[in-house]
Amino acid sequence: MPPHHRRQPWAVEALRETLIVAEQDLRHSVRTTKALAFLLIYALLTLGGGALMVEAAARTEQMAMEAAEKFGMSPEQAEAEKTEAKRKATVGALEWVMSDESEAEAQADYLLGCPLIVLIFFVVNILLLPFLIVLMTYDQISAELQYRSARYTLLRASRTSLLLGKILANGVLITAITVVTNLLLVTYAQVRLVEFELSSALVYVLRFWALTLPLALAWVSIIAFLSSLFRFSYQALMASLATFFATLVLLAMTLWESFDFLKYVLPWHYNGLLLSHRLGDQLLGTGVFLFIALLFGGAAWLVLKRRDV
């Protein structure tokens, strides 16, 4: 009599299928030049901008030392001037992601211990990352539908696992590039900046990087939903780009008091919460992005469940 094979629990089977899909997608992304090209562009933009910021910071340090010598400042006066200059630069960076100027002022005092280069890099990162996600992931579902490859994938995995595997694969790719770019920036700053403290910088880098992940997951899920609506990749790309730029237009409209209410439905509004000195705000921002990810991920699942592949 043949041995009886016990069926694996649903959760274990779903996890196995999800990992299979994610592995296949990662292999495909590594083999194709499109994903690697966009990752390279993002790395060059962020690291290029980071290098410019490091050089600007090094020049500022040099000018502060020269001014102190020229005007005969005491070490305490020179340090006070340097701290005030850093505080103003910190406020300027925070105003890019915080709509409330008073909140940016309060947050600047809290982040004075953070190397300015790390803070500015994080702000640039969260502003550029959604655009990278649009370019990288717009065809994560539509390509499967366009080329009918979903039919072969679904022989070994459910539609739920297909969606989760795609999101997981894109999340791994985005996580990898953000880790690499952060490490390269810190290494460069350590070499170039005299007063750069590696130990304190790493604490902030790890914290900011961890806070970036829910934001990235939210945007991946938004684009997954848009991708699931279309059978052709170029349609998904147009819809994703239109949605991305529409959110920016709506964000600009919130500068007028009459349209201020629109900010609460835009992901951009919650970026500033990730930088808040209050733990409650950080948790709220993280929760909002996770809710967005769940909402649009669920919507993508509903669409995919009903699609003819």
CYANA upper distance limits for C-alpha pairs under 8 A (distance plus 0.5 A):
  8 GLN  CA     12 VAL  CA      6.92
  8 GLN  CA     13 GLU  CA      6.61
  9 PRO  CA     13 GLU  CA      6.77
 10 TRP  CA     14 ALA  CA      6.50
 11 ALA  CA     15 LEU  CA      6.60
 12 VAL  CA     16 ARG  CA      6.68
 13 GLU  CA     17 GLU  CA      6.70
 14 ALA  CA     18 THR  CA      6.54
 14 ALA  CA    157 ALA  CA      8.32
 14 ALA  CA    158 SER  CA      8.21
 14 ALA  CA    161 SER  CA      6.56
 15 LEU  CA     19 LEU  CA      6.67
 15 LEU  CA    161 SER  CA      8.00
 16 ARG  CA     20 ILE  CA      6.79
 17 GLU  CA     21 VAL  CA      6.81
 17 GLU  CA    156 ARG  CA      7.52
 17 GLU  CA    157 ALA  CA      5.64
 17 GLU  CA    158 SER  CA      7.90
 17 GLU  CA    161 SER  CA      6.26
 17 GLU  CA    162 LEU  CA      8.28
 17 GLU  CA    165 GLY  CA      8.34
 18 THR  CA     22 ALA  CA      6.61
 18 THR  CA    157 ALA  CA      7.89
 18 THR  CA    161 SER  CA      5.00
 18 THR  CA    162 LEU  CA      6.90
 18 THR  CA    164 LEU  CA      6.52
 18 THR  CA    165 GLY  CA      4.98
 19 LEU  CA     23 GLU  CA      6.46
 19 LEU  CA    165 GLY  CA      6.65
 20 ILE  CA     24 GLN  CA      6.75
 20 ILE  CA    165 GLY  CA      7.93
 21 VAL  CA     25 ASP  CA      6.63
 21 VAL  CA    153 THR  CA      8.01
 21 VAL  CA    157 ALA  CA      8.11
 21 VAL  CA    161 SER  CA      7.75
 21 VAL  CA    162 LEU  CA      6.57
 21 VAL  CA    165 GLY  CA      5.40
 21 VAL  CA    166 LYS  CA      7.30
 22 ALA  CA     26 LEU  CA      6.55
 22 ALA  CA    165 GLY  CA      4.80
 22 ALA  CA    166 LYS  CA      6.28
 22 ALA  CA    167 ILE  CA      8.42
 22 ALA  CA    168 LEU  CA      6.57
 22 ALA  CA    169 ALA  CA      5.21
 23 GLU  CA     27 ARG  CA      6.66
 23 GLU  CA    169 ALA  CA      7.59
 24 GLN  CA     28 HIS  CA      6.70
 25 ASP  CA     29 SER  CA      6.60
 25 ASP  CA    165 GLY  CA      8.37
 25 ASP  CA    166 LYS  CA      7.23
 25 ASP  CA    169 ALA  CA      6.70
 26 LEU  CA     30 VAL  CA      6.66
 26 LEU  CA    169 ALA  CA      6.19
 26 LEU  CA    170 ASN  CA      8.30
 26 LEU  CA    173 LEU  CA      8.18
 27 ARG  CA     31 ARG  CA      6.70
 28 HIS  CA     32 THR  CA      6.64
 29 SER  CA     33 THR  CA      8.15
 29 SER  CA     34 LYS  CA      8.18
 29 SER  CA     35 ALA  CA      6.17
 29 SER  CA     36 LEU  CA      7.74
 30 VAL  CA     35 ALA  CA      7.76
 30 VAL  CA     36 LEU  CA      7.23
 32 THR  CA     36 LEU  CA      7.63
 33 THR  CA     37 ALA  CA      6.20
 34 LYS  CA     38 PHE  CA      6.84
 34 LYS  CA    136 MET  CA      8.45
 35 ALA  CA     39 LEU  CA      6.68
 35 ALA  CA    136 MET  CA      6.50
 36 LEU  CA     40 LEU  CA      6.52
 37 ALA  CA     41 ILE  CA      6.66
 38 PHE  CA     42 TYR  CA      6.64
 38 PHE  CA    132 LEU  CA      7.57
 38 PHE  CA    135 LEU  CA      7.76
 38 PHE  CA    136 MET  CA      7.22
 39 LEU  CA     43 ALA  CA      6.64
 39 LEU  CA    132 LEU  CA      8.30
 39 LEU  CA    177 ILE  CA      7.35
 40 LEU  CA     44 LEU  CA      6.55
 41 ILE  CA     45 LEU  CA      6.59
 42 TYR  CA     46 THR  CA      6.57
 42 TYR  CA    128 LEU  CA      8.49
 42 TYR  CA    132 LEU  CA      7.31
 43 ALA  CA     47 LEU  CA      6.20
 43 ALA  CA     48 GLY  CA      8.35
 43 ALA  CA    177 ILE  CA      7.76
 43 ALA  CA    181 THR  CA      6.65
 44 LEU  CA     48 GLY  CA      5.86
 45 LEU  CA     49 GLY  CA      6.42
 46 THR  CA     50 GLY  CA      6.35
 46 THR  CA    121 PHE  CA      7.90
 46 THR  CA    124 VAL  CA      7.75
 46 THR  CA    125 ASN  CA      7.36
 46 THR  CA    181 THR  CA      7.88
 47 LEU  CA     51 ALA  CA      6.36
 47 LEU  CA    181 THR  CA      7.03
 47 LEU  CA    184 LEU  CA      8.20
 47 LEU  CA    185 LEU  CA      6.93
 48 GLY  CA     52 LEU  CA      6.84
 49 GLY  CA     53 MET  CA      6.75
 49 GLY  CA    121 PHE  CA      8.44
 50 GLY  CA     54 VAL  CA      6.65
 50 GLY  CA    117 ILE  CA      7.81
 50 GLY  CA    121 PHE  CA      6.60
 50 GLY  CA    185 LEU  CA      7.03
 51 ALA  CA     55 GLU  CA      6.71
 51 ALA  CA    185 LEU  CA      7.90
 51 ALA  CA    188 TYR  CA      8.08
 52 LEU  CA     56 ALA  CA      6.62
 53 MET  CA     57 ALA  CA      6.55
 53 MET  CA    117 ILE  CA      6.85
 54 VAL  CA     58 ALA  CA      6.62
 54 VAL  CA    117 ILE  CA      6.84
 54 VAL  CA    189 ALA  CA      6.59
 54 VAL  CA    192 ARG  CA      7.73
 54 VAL  CA    193 LEU  CA      7.73
 55 GLU  CA     59 ARG  CA      6.65
 55 GLU  CA    192 ARG  CA      8.16
 56 ALA  CA     60 THR  CA      6.63
 57 ALA  CA     61 GLU  CA      6.74
 57 ALA  CA    117 ILE  CA      7.92
 57 ALA  CA    193 LEU  CA      8.03
 58 ALA  CA     62 GLN  CA      6.81
 58 ALA  CA    192 ARG  CA      7.54
 58 ALA  CA    193 LEU  CA      6.18
 58 ALA  CA    194 VAL  CA      8.26
 59 ARG  CA     63 MET  CA      6.65
 60 THR  CA     64 ALA  CA      6.60
 61 GLU  CA     65 MET  CA      6.81
 62 GLN  CA     66 GLU  CA      6.75
 63 MET  CA     67 ALA  CA      6.54
 64 ALA  CA     68 ALA  CA      6.65
 64 ALA  CA     78 ALA  CA      7.83
 64 ALA  CA     82 LYS  CA      7.34
 65 MET  CA     69 GLU  CA      6.86
 65 MET  CA     78 ALA  CA      8.29
 66 GLU  CA     70 LYS  CA      6.58
 67 ALA  CA     71 PHE  CA      6.56
 68 ALA  CA     72 GLY  CA      6.24
 68 ALA  CA     73 MET  CA      5.41
 68 ALA  CA     74 SER  CA      7.94
 68 ALA  CA     75 PRO  CA      8.42
 68 ALA  CA     78 ALA  CA      6.24
 69 GLU  CA     73 MET  CA      7.16
 73 MET  CA     77 GLN  CA      6.28
 73 MET  CA     78 ALA  CA      6.42
 74 SER  CA     78 ALA  CA      6.70
 75 PRO  CA     79 GLU  CA      6.58
 76 GLU  CA     80 ALA  CA      6.67
 77 GLN  CA     81 GLU  CA      6.71
 78 ALA  CA     82 LYS  CA      6.71
 79 GLU  CA     83 THR  CA      6.61
 80 ALA  CA     84 GLU  CA      6.71
 81 GLU  CA     85 ALA  CA      6.69
 82 LYS  CA     86 LYS  CA      6.67
 83 THR  CA     87 ARG  CA      6.60
 83 THR  CA    112 LEU  CA      8.42
 84 GLU  CA     88 LYS  CA      6.80
 85 ALA  CA     89 ALA  CA      6.84
 86 LYS  CA     90 THR  CA      6.57
 86 LYS  CA    112 LEU  CA      8.00
 86 LYS  CA    116 LEU  CA      7.67
 87 ARG  CA     91 VAL  CA      6.73
 87 ARG  CA    108 ALA  CA      6.64
 87 ARG  CA    109 ASP  CA      7.65
 87 ARG  CA    112 LEU  CA      7.10
 88 LYS  CA     92 GLY  CA      6.75
 89 ALA  CA     93 ALA  CA      6.81
 89 ALA  CA    116 LEU  CA      8.31
 90 THR  CA     94 LEU  CA      6.68
 90 THR  CA    108 ALA  CA      6.21
 90 THR  CA    111 LEU  CA      8.31
 90 THR  CA    112 LEU  CA      8.25
 90 THR  CA    116 LEU  CA      7.22
 90 THR  CA    119 LEU  CA      8.22
 90 THR  CA    120 ILE  CA      8.44
 91 VAL  CA     95 GLU  CA      6.64
 91 VAL  CA    104 ALA  CA      6.19
 91 VAL  CA    105 GLU  CA      6.37
 91 VAL  CA    107 GLN  CA      8.41
 91 VAL  CA    108 ALA  CA      6.09
 92 GLY  CA     96 TRP  CA      7.69
 93 ALA  CA     97 VAL  CA      8.29
 93 ALA  CA    119 LEU  CA      8.22
 93 ALA  CA    120 ILE  CA      6.59
 93 ALA  CA    123 VAL  CA      7.53
 94 LEU  CA     98 MET  CA      6.41
 94 LEU  CA    104 ALA  CA      6.13
 94 LEU  CA    107 GLN  CA      8.49
 94 LEU  CA    108 ALA  CA      8.10
 94 LEU  CA    123 VAL  CA      8.04
 94 LEU  CA    272 GLY  CA      8.25
 95 GLU  CA     99 SER  CA      7.03
 95 GLU  CA    100 ASP  CA      8.13
 95 GLU  CA    101 GLU  CA      7.04
 95 GLU  CA    104 ALA  CA      6.57
 96 TRP  CA    123 VAL  CA      8.05
 97 VAL  CA    123 VAL  CA      7.74
 97 VAL  CA    268 TRP  CA      8.15
 97 VAL  CA    269 HIS  CA      8.03
 97 VAL  CA    271 ASN  CA      6.49
 97 VAL  CA    272 GLY  CA      5.48
 98 MET  CA    103 GLU  CA      7.75
 98 MET  CA    104 ALA  CA      6.79
 98 MET  CA    269 HIS  CA      8.14
 98 MET  CA    271 ASN  CA      8.06
 98 MET  CA    272 GLY  CA      5.37
 99 SER  CA    269 HIS  CA      8.19
 99 SER  CA    272 GLY  CA      8.46
100 ASP  CA    104 ALA  CA      6.96
101 GLU  CA    105 GLU  CA      6.80
102 SER  CA    106 ALA  CA      6.80
103 GLU  CA    107 GLN  CA      6.51
104 ALA  CA    108 ALA  CA      6.50
105 GLU  CA    109 ASP  CA      7.34
106 ALA  CA    110 TYR  CA      7.37
107 GLN  CA    111 LEU  CA      6.77
107 GLN  CA    275 LEU  CA      8.36
107 GLN  CA    276 SER  CA      6.88
107 GLN  CA    277 HIS  CA      6.67
108 ALA  CA    112 LEU  CA      6.67
110 TYR  CA    277 HIS  CA      6.86
111 LEU  CA    277 HIS  CA      8.49
113 GLY  CA    200 SER  CA      8.39
114 CYS  CA    118 VAL  CA      7.55
114 CYS  CA    119 LEU  CA      7.33
114 CYS  CA    200 SER  CA      7.68
114 CYS  CA    201 ALA  CA      7.09
114 CYS  CA    204 TYR  CA      7.10
115 PRO  CA    119 LEU  CA      7.11
115 PRO  CA    196 PHE  CA      7.58
115 PRO  CA    197 GLU  CA      8.35
115 PRO  CA    200 SER  CA      8.45
115 PRO  CA    201 ALA  CA      6.68
116 LEU  CA    120 ILE  CA      6.67
117 ILE  CA    121 PHE  CA      6.53
117 ILE  CA    189 ALA  CA      8.45
118 VAL  CA    122 PHE  CA      6.71
118 VAL  CA    186 VAL  CA      8.37
118 VAL  CA    201 ALA  CA      7.48
118 VAL  CA    204 TYR  CA      7.89
118 VAL  CA    205 VAL  CA      7.19
119 LEU  CA    123 VAL  CA      6.84
120 ILE  CA    124 VAL  CA      6.67
121 PHE  CA    125 ASN  CA      6.42
122 PHE  CA    126 ILE  CA      6.75
122 PHE  CA    208 PHE  CA      7.17
122 PHE  CA    209 TRP  CA      8.43
123 VAL  CA    127 LEU  CA      6.84
124 VAL  CA    128 LEU  CA      6.62
125 ASN  CA    129 LEU  CA      6.24
126 ILE  CA    130 PRO  CA      7.71
126 ILE  CA    212 THR  CA      7.41
126 ILE  CA    215 LEU  CA      8.44
126 ILE  CA    271 ASN  CA      8.06
127 LEU  CA    131 PHE  CA      8.46
128 LEU  CA    132 LEU  CA      7.02
129 LEU  CA    133 ILE  CA      6.72
129 LEU  CA    216 ALA  CA      7.70
130 PRO  CA    134 VAL  CA      6.79
130 PRO  CA    216 ALA  CA      7.50
130 PRO  CA    219 TRP  CA      6.70
131 PHE  CA    135 LEU  CA      6.92
131 PHE  CA    244 PHE  CA      7.99
132 LEU  CA    136 MET  CA      6.53
133 ILE  CA    137 THR  CA      6.23
133 ILE  CA    138 TYR  CA      8.29
133 ILE  CA    174 ILE  CA      8.45
133 ILE  CA    216 ALA  CA      8.12
133 ILE  CA    219 TRP  CA      7.34
133 ILE  CA    220 VAL  CA      6.83
133 ILE  CA    223 ILE  CA      8.39
134 VAL  CA    138 TYR  CA      6.05
134 VAL  CA    219 TRP  CA      8.38
134 VAL  CA    220 VAL  CA      8.27
134 VAL  CA    223 ILE  CA      7.01
134 VAL  CA    237 LEU  CA      8.28
134 VAL  CA    240 SER  CA      6.76
134 VAL  CA    241 LEU  CA      7.39
134 VAL  CA    244 PHE  CA      8.24
135 LEU  CA    237 LEU  CA      8.15
137 THR  CA    170 ASN  CA      7.55
137 THR  CA    220 VAL  CA      7.47
137 THR  CA    223 ILE  CA      7.19
137 THR  CA    224 ALA  CA      7.76
138 TYR  CA    142 SER  CA      8.25
138 TYR  CA    223 ILE  CA      6.34
138 TYR  CA    224 ALA  CA      7.49
138 TYR  CA    226 LEU  CA      8.10
138 TYR  CA    227 SER  CA      6.19
138 TYR  CA    233 SER  CA      7.79
138 TYR  CA    236 ALA  CA      6.37
138 TYR  CA    237 LEU  CA      5.91
138 TYR  CA    240 SER  CA      6.93
139 ASP  CA    143 ALA  CA      5.60
139 ASP  CA    144 GLU  CA      8.42
139 ASP  CA    227 SER  CA      6.33
139 ASP  CA    233 SER  CA      5.78
139 ASP  CA    236 ALA  CA      6.96
139 ASP  CA    237 LEU  CA      7.62
140 GLN  CA    144 GLU  CA      7.68
140 GLN  CA    166 LYS  CA      6.93
140 GLN  CA    224 ALA  CA      7.08
140 GLN  CA    227 SER  CA      7.03
141 ILE  CA    145 LEU  CA      7.07
141 ILE  CA    163 LEU  CA      8.15
141 ILE  CA    166 LYS  CA      8.30
141 ILE  CA    224 ALA  CA      7.15
141 ILE  CA    227 SER  CA      5.84
141 ILE  CA    228 SER  CA      5.80
142 SER  CA    146 GLN  CA      6.44
142 SER  CA    227 SER  CA      5.68
142 SER  CA    228 SER  CA      6.30
142 SER  CA    229 LEU  CA      8.09
142 SER  CA    230 PHE  CA      6.21
142 SER  CA    231 ARG  CA      5.53
142 SER  CA    232 PHE  CA      6.18
142 SER  CA    233 SER  CA      5.79
142 SER  CA    236 ALA  CA      7.23
143 ALA  CA    147 TYR  CA      6.55
143 ALA  CA    148 ARG  CA      8.47
143 ALA  CA    149 SER  CA      8.46
143 ALA  CA    231 ARG  CA      7.78
143 ALA  CA    232 PHE  CA      7.22
143 ALA  CA    233 SER  CA      6.17
144 GLU  CA    148 ARG  CA      6.16
144 GLU  CA    149 SER  CA      5.54
144 GLU  CA    150 ALA  CA      5.40
145 LEU  CA    149 SER  CA      7.31
145 LEU  CA    150 ALA  CA      6.68
145 LEU  CA    231 ARG  CA      5.79
145 LEU  CA    232 PHE  CA      7.86
145 LEU  CA    309 VAL  CA      6.28
146 GLN  CA    231 ARG  CA      5.63
146 GLN  CA    232 PHE  CA      5.76
146 GLN  CA    233 SER  CA      7.61
148 ARG  CA    152 TYR  CA      8.34
148 ARG  CA    309 VAL  CA      6.92
149 SER  CA    153 THR  CA      6.98
150 ALA  CA    154 LEU  CA      6.38
150 ALA  CA    309 VAL  CA      6.95
151 ARG  CA    155 LEU  CA      7.17
151 ARG  CA    309 VAL  CA      6.81
152 TYR  CA    156 ARG  CA      8.05
153 THR  CA    157 ALA  CA      6.68
153 THR  CA    162 LEU  CA      7.99
154 LEU  CA    158 SER  CA      6.15
154 LEU  CA    159 ARG  CA      7.13
154 LEU  CA    162 LEU  CA      7.93
157 ALA  CA    161 SER  CA      6.44
157 ALA  CA    162 LEU  CA      6.95
158 SER  CA    162 LEU  CA      6.69
159 ARG  CA    163 LEU  CA      6.80
159 ARG  CA    301 TRP  CA      8.27
159 ARG  CA    304 LEU  CA      7.44
159 ARG  CA    305 LYS  CA      7.00
160 THR  CA    164 LEU  CA      6.70
160 THR  CA    301 TRP  CA      7.07
160 THR  CA    305 LYS  CA      8.37
161 SER  CA    165 GLY  CA      6.19
162 LEU  CA    166 LYS  CA      6.73
163 LEU  CA    167 ILE  CA      6.84
163 LEU  CA    300 ALA  CA      8.39
163 LEU  CA    301 TRP  CA      7.40
164 LEU  CA    168 LEU  CA      6.48
165 GLY  CA    169 ALA  CA      6.55
166 LYS  CA    170 ASN  CA      6.79
167 ILE  CA    171 GLY  CA      6.53
167 ILE  CA    220 VAL  CA      7.19
167 ILE  CA    221 SER  CA      7.59
167 ILE  CA    224 ALA  CA      8.03
168 LEU  CA    172 VAL  CA      6.68
169 ALA  CA    173 LEU  CA      6.87
170 ASN  CA    174 ILE  CA      6.67
170 ASN  CA    220 VAL  CA      7.96
171 GLY  CA    175 THR  CA      6.48
171 GLY  CA    216 ALA  CA      7.99
171 GLY  CA    217 LEU  CA      7.25
171 GLY  CA    220 VAL  CA      8.09
172 VAL  CA    176 ALA  CA      6.56
173 LEU  CA    177 ILE  CA      6.89
174 ILE  CA    178 THR  CA      6.72
174 ILE  CA    216 ALA  CA      8.27
175 THR  CA    179 VAL  CA      6.64
175 THR  CA    213 LEU  CA      7.88
176 ALA  CA    180 VAL  CA      6.76
177 ILE  CA    181 THR  CA      6.59
178 THR  CA    182 ASN  CA      6.54
178 THR  CA    209 TRP  CA      8.04
179 VAL  CA    183 LEU  CA      6.71
179 VAL  CA    209 TRP  CA      8.15
180 VAL  CA    184 LEU  CA      6.65
181 THR  CA    185 LEU  CA      6.60
182 ASN  CA    186 VAL  CA      6.72
182 ASN  CA    205 VAL  CA      7.63
183 LEU  CA    187 THR  CA      6.65
184 LEU  CA    188 TYR  CA      6.67
185 LEU  CA    189 ALA  CA      6.60
186 VAL  CA    190 GLN  CA      6.55
186 VAL  CA    198 LEU  CA      8.09
186 VAL  CA    201 ALA  CA      8.16
186 VAL  CA    202 LEU  CA      8.37
187 THR  CA    191 VAL  CA      6.95
188 TYR  CA    192 ARG  CA      6.70
189 ALA  CA    193 LEU  CA      6.02
189 ALA  CA    196 PHE  CA      7.34
190 GLN  CA    194 VAL  CA      8.11
190 GLN  CA    196 PHE  CA      6.33
190 GLN  CA    197 GLU  CA      7.97
190 GLN  CA    198 LEU  CA      7.14
196 PHE  CA    201 ALA  CA      8.25
197 GLU  CA    201 ALA  CA      6.59
198 LEU  CA    202 LEU  CA      6.55
199 SER  CA    203 VAL  CA      7.22
200 SER  CA    204 TYR  CA      7.24
201 ALA  CA    205 VAL  CA      6.56
202 LEU  CA    206 LEU  CA      6.48
203 VAL  CA    207 ARG  CA      6.73
204 TYR  CA    208 PHE  CA      6.44
205 VAL  CA    209 TRP  CA      6.41
206 LEU  CA    210 ALA  CA      6.60
207 ARG  CA    211 LEU  CA      6.82
208 PHE  CA    212 THR  CA      6.73
208 PHE  CA    274 LEU  CA      8.49
208 PHE  CA    275 LEU  CA      8.39
209 TRP  CA    213 LEU  CA      7.33
210 ALA  CA    214 PRO  CA      8.47
211 LEU  CA    215 LEU  CA      7.90
211 LEU  CA    274 LEU  CA      6.70
211 LEU  CA    286 THR  CA      7.66
212 THR  CA    216 ALA  CA      6.76
213 LEU  CA    217 LEU  CA      6.65
214 PRO  CA    218 ALA  CA      6.67
214 PRO  CA    286 THR  CA      6.51
214 PRO  CA    289 PHE  CA      6.08
214 PRO  CA    290 LEU  CA      6.41
215 LEU  CA    219 TRP  CA      7.01
215 LEU  CA    271 ASN  CA      8.41
215 LEU  CA    286 THR  CA      8.06
215 LEU  CA    289 PHE  CA      6.06
215 LEU  CA    290 LEU  CA      8.31
216 ALA  CA    220 VAL  CA      6.66
217 LEU  CA    221 SER  CA      6.67
217 LEU  CA    289 PHE  CA      8.05
217 LEU  CA    290 LEU  CA      7.87
217 LEU  CA    293 ALA  CA      6.52
218 ALA  CA    222 ILE  CA      6.77
218 ALA  CA    289 PHE  CA      5.86
218 ALA  CA    290 LEU  CA      6.82
218 ALA  CA    291 PHE  CA      8.42
218 ALA  CA    292 ILE  CA      5.97
218 ALA  CA    293 ALA  CA      4.60
218 ALA  CA    294 LEU  CA      8.41
218 ALA  CA    296 PHE  CA      8.46
219 TRP  CA    223 ILE  CA      6.71
219 TRP  CA    293 ALA  CA      7.74
220 VAL  CA    224 ALA  CA      6.52
220 VAL  CA    293 ALA  CA      8.15
221 SER  CA    225 PHE  CA      6.72
221 SER  CA    292 ILE  CA      8.27
221 SER  CA    293 ALA  CA      5.67
221 SER  CA    294 LEU  CA      8.16
221 SER  CA    296 PHE  CA      5.99
221 SER  CA    297 GLY  CA      5.54
221 SER  CA    300 ALA  CA      8.34
222 ILE  CA    226 LEU  CA      7.00
222 ILE  CA    292 ILE  CA      8.25
222 ILE  CA    293 ALA  CA      7.48
222 ILE  CA    296 PHE  CA      5.84
222 ILE  CA    297 GLY  CA      7.63
223 ILE  CA    227 SER  CA      6.43
223 ILE  CA    240 SER  CA      6.76
224 ALA  CA    228 SER  CA      6.63
224 ALA  CA    296 PHE  CA      8.20
224 ALA  CA    297 GLY  CA      7.55
224 ALA  CA    300 ALA  CA      6.81
225 PHE  CA    229 LEU  CA      7.20
225 PHE  CA    296 PHE  CA      6.32
225 PHE  CA    297 GLY  CA      6.97
225 PHE  CA    299 ALA  CA      6.77
225 PHE  CA    300 ALA  CA      4.67
225 PHE  CA    301 TRP  CA      8.41
225 PHE  CA    303 VAL  CA      8.39
226 LEU  CA    230 PHE  CA      7.81
226 LEU  CA    236 ALA  CA      6.82
226 LEU  CA    239 ALA  CA      7.31
226 LEU  CA    240 SER  CA      6.95
226 LEU  CA    300 ALA  CA      8.11
227 SER  CA    233 SER  CA      8.11
227 SER  CA    236 ALA  CA      5.54
227 SER  CA    237 LEU  CA      8.36
227 SER  CA    240 SER  CA      8.26
228 SER  CA    300 ALA  CA      6.46
228 SER  CA    303 VAL  CA      7.01
228 SER  CA    304 LEU  CA      6.73
229 LEU  CA    236 ALA  CA      8.01
229 LEU  CA    300 ALA  CA      8.48
229 LEU  CA    303 VAL  CA      7.45
230 PHE  CA    235 GLN  CA      6.79
230 PHE  CA    236 ALA  CA      6.27
231 ARG  CA    235 GLN  CA      8.23
231 ARG  CA    236 ALA  CA      8.43
232 PHE  CA    236 ALA  CA      7.13
233 SER  CA    237 LEU  CA      6.63
234 TYR  CA    238 MET  CA      6.71
235 GLN  CA    239 ALA  CA      6.66
236 ALA  CA    240 SER  CA      6.48
237 LEU  CA    241 LEU  CA      6.57
238 MET  CA    242 ALA  CA      6.45
239 ALA  CA    243 THR  CA      6.54
240 SER  CA    244 PHE  CA      6.61
241 LEU  CA    245 PHE  CA      6.65
242 ALA  CA    246 ALA  CA      6.37
243 THR  CA    247 THR  CA      6.76
244 PHE  CA    248 LEU  CA      7.21
245 PHE  CA    249 VAL  CA      6.76
246 ALA  CA    250 LEU  CA      6.65
247 THR  CA    251 LEU  CA      6.52
247 THR  CA    266 LEU  CA      7.04
248 LEU  CA    252 ALA  CA      6.73
249 VAL  CA    253 MET  CA      6.79
250 LEU  CA    254 THR  CA      7.00
250 LEU  CA    262 LEU  CA      7.47
250 LEU  CA    263 LYS  CA      8.19
250 LEU  CA    266 LEU  CA      8.49
251 LEU  CA    255 LEU  CA      7.95
251 LEU  CA    262 LEU  CA      7.99
251 LEU  CA    263 LYS  CA      6.82
251 LEU  CA    266 LEU  CA      7.76
251 LEU  CA    268 TRP  CA      8.04
253 MET  CA    259 PHE  CA      6.51
253 MET  CA    260 ASP  CA      8.04
254 THR  CA    258 SER  CA      8.10
254 THR  CA    259 PHE  CA      5.35
254 THR  CA    260 ASP  CA      4.84
254 THR  CA    261 PHE  CA      7.69
254 THR  CA    262 LEU  CA      6.78
254 THR  CA    263 LYS  CA      6.68
255 LEU  CA    259 PHE  CA      7.86
255 LEU  CA    260 ASP  CA      7.18
256 TRP  CA    260 ASP  CA      6.80
262 LEU  CA    266 LEU  CA      7.51
263 LYS  CA    268 TRP  CA      8.33
263 LYS  CA    269 HIS  CA      6.21
264 TYR  CA    269 HIS  CA      7.07
265 VAL  CA    269 HIS  CA      8.48
266 LEU  CA    270 TYR  CA      8.24
267 PRO  CA    271 ASN  CA      7.66
267 PRO  CA    289 PHE  CA      7.96
270 TYR  CA    274 LEU  CA      7.80
270 TYR  CA    285 GLY  CA      6.15
270 TYR  CA    288 VAL  CA      8.07
271 ASN  CA    275 LEU  CA      7.93
271 ASN  CA    285 GLY  CA      7.61
272 GLY  CA    276 SER  CA      7.07
273 LEU  CA    281 ASP  CA      5.78
273 LEU  CA    282 GLN  CA      5.88
273 LEU  CA    284 LEU  CA      7.74
273 LEU  CA    285 GLY  CA      5.59
274 LEU  CA    281 ASP  CA      7.63
274 LEU  CA    282 GLN  CA      5.35
274 LEU  CA    283 LEU  CA      8.48
274 LEU  CA    285 GLY  CA      6.22
274 LEU  CA    286 THR  CA      7.55
275 LEU  CA    282 GLN  CA      7.51
276 SER  CA    281 ASP  CA      6.57
276 SER  CA    282 GLN  CA      6.61
277 HIS  CA    281 ASP  CA      8.26
277 HIS  CA    282 GLN  CA      8.31
278 ARG  CA    282 GLN  CA      7.05
279 LEU  CA    283 LEU  CA      6.65
280 GLY  CA    284 LEU  CA      6.55
281 ASP  CA    285 GLY  CA      6.56
282 GLN  CA    286 THR  CA      6.61
283 LEU  CA    287 GLY  CA      6.40
284 LEU  CA    288 VAL  CA      6.58
285 GLY  CA    289 PHE  CA      6.88
286 THR  CA    290 LEU  CA      6.69
287 GLY  CA    291 PHE  CA      6.50
288 VAL  CA    292 ILE  CA      6.68
289 PHE  CA    293 ALA  CA      6.65
290 LEU  CA    294 LEU  CA      6.63
291 PHE  CA    295 LEU  CA      6.46
292 ILE  CA    296 PHE  CA      6.60
293 ALA  CA    297 GLY  CA      6.14
294 LEU  CA    298 GLY  CA      6.29
295 LEU  CA    299 ALA  CA      6.74
296 PHE  CA    300 ALA  CA      6.54
297 GLY  CA    301 TRP  CA      6.72
298 GLY  CA    302 LEU  CA      6.77
299 ALA  CA    303 VAL  CA      6.82
300 ALA  CA    304 LEU  CA      6.54
301 TRP  CA    305 LYS  CA      6.46
302 LEU  CA    306 ARG  CA      7.13
303 VAL  CA    307 ARG  CA      6.77
